[in-house]
Amino acid sequence: MKKIKKIKIKVNGKVNIINKGIKLSNLIKRLKIPIKKVAIELNQEIIEKKNIDRVVLKKNDQIEIVHFIGGG
């Protein structure tokens, strides 16, 4: 049986252990984050939503997810 490697990343300052090779889009789905209402930053760079399916997460990646809040 093949063992799946795990890596450590940070999401909004909290350590998460995930499977190696997971895509950013899969992480967003797993965390149940409404993609239309957030901005995503990976290692201090804004990720365009059209590209999140191409981004494979690596060890020690730091992700910040910011929710938009309406008001005025």
Secondary structure, DSSP 4 states (H G I P E B T S, - for coil): -PPPPEEEEEETTEEEEEETT-BHHHHHHHTT--GGGEEEEETTEEEPGGGTTTPBP-TT-EEEEEE-----
